Amino acid sequence: MNTSQLIEATSNIQYPSFAGKTVAQIATERRDYNESIAHLEAGWKFWLAEEYAWDLNQKARDAIYAKAWSDGHSSGYSEVEHHYLELSELVRNAL
């Protein structure tokens, strides 16, 4: 799943409304929402690794993703992808 597909897919998942619901209902809906987002992001993380870090080991891929997410997630998925690309090139050139 590329970044455009991720953005489209996550925009189709509606954030739960909490008005008039019990705490248990809110917890269940929030858990379901978080699981849906996490599933999509896991597929996207795999795509990023295959697209930009195919030749790097898993430890490097995980470190690149963690740093890219930390630096870019507040600006959106496209920014995370941009950081991932730059970091994977940096690591590749350092090896």
NORKA-V671754 format. One record per residue. N is the residue number from 1. RES is the residue in three letters. D_LAST is the distance of its C-alpha to the last C-alpha in Angstrom with 2 decimals. Layout:
BEGIN
N,RES,D_LAST  N,RES,D_LAST
END
This chain:
BEGIN
1,MET,27.91  2,ASN,26.55  3,THR,27.09  4,SER,30.48  5,GLN,31.71  6,LEU,30.67  7,ILE,32.50  8,GLU,35.53  9,ALA,35.59  10,THR,35.35  11,SER,38.02  12,ASN,40.30  13,ILE,40.13  14,GLN,42.88  15,TYR,42.47  16,PRO,45.30  17,SER,48.49  18,PHE,49.85  19,ALA,53.38  20,GLY,56.11  21,LYS,53.93  22,THR,53.94  23,VAL,51.12  24,ALA,50.46  25,GLN,50.28  26,ILE,47.93  27,ALA,45.64  28,THR,45.66  29,GLU,45.02  30,ARG,42.24  31,ARG,40.57  32,ASP,40.95  33,TYR,39.51  34,ASN,36.45  35,GLU,35.90  36,SER,36.18  37,ILE,33.64  38,ALA,31.21  39,HIS,31.62  40,LEU,30.86  41,GLU,27.82  42,ALA,26.43  43,GLY,26.80  44,TRP,25.16  45,LYS,22.17  46,PHE,21.80  47,TRP,22.19  48,LEU,19.51  49,ALA,16.97  50,GLU,18.26  51,GLU,18.45  52,TYR,15.19  53,ALA,12.73  54,TRP,14.16  55,ASP,11.06  56,LEU,9.66  57,ASN,11.56  58,GLN,14.64  59,LYS,13.74  60,ALA,10.99  61,ARG,13.64  62,ASP,16.30  63,ALA,14.74  64,ILE,14.11  65,TYR,17.67  66,ALA,19.20  67,LYS,18.03  68,ALA,18.96  69,TRP,22.27  70,SER,23.00  71,ASP,22.53  72,GLY,24.17  73,HIS,26.67  74,SER,29.59  75,SER,29.38  76,GLY,29.13  77,TYR,27.00  78,SER,26.13  79,GLU,24.64  80,VAL,22.51  81,GLU,21.27  82,HIS,20.53  83,HIS,18.48  84,TYR,16.64  85,LEU,15.78  86,GLU,14.64  87,LEU,12.55  88,SER,10.86  89,GLU,10.08  90,LEU,8.88  91,VAL,6.45  92,ARG,5.44  93,ASN,5.51  94,ALA,3.82  95,LEU,0.00
END
